Amino acid sequence: MSAAPRTEKPAGRFRRMLDRLSSSAEDLESEELQEDAEASGCTRISDCSDRQIVKVTGTLRTVTLRPRAGVPALEAELFDGTAPLDVVWLGRRSIVGIEPGRRLIASGRISMSHGRRILFNPKYELRPLGQE
């Protein structure tokens, strides 16, 4: 009876290895980001709803300066492997460390605009570069 679990375990590892080899780099990155969000105790972006106070984590995919009503606004797209989230700092032209490829944890109240989730002026914590 003890031999059965031993034969199943290598098959499971082999299957996982084949799955990882046949997955695209984007799929692997999304999976890694989802695992990181779960390990950090953060809410998945796809589970966030309008007016909800959340703590999310992910990787910044884009960072742009886009004025809103004549006021400078730094906008970034945060992705956690499930969905994108627009993060906007009003009145800022740049923030040291906020750059594409950087991982961060952000918290605040989610807003919805044109079907996209937005987090205005969040509290944020830059993740160490060594974790990337």
Secondary structure, 3 states (H helix, E strand, C coil): CCHHHHHHHHHHHHHHHHHHHHCCHHHHHHHHHHHHHHHCCCCCHHHCCCCCEEEEEEEEEEEEECCECCECEEEEEEECCCCEEEEEEECCCCCCCCCCCCEEEEEEEEEEECCEEEEECCEEEECCHHHC
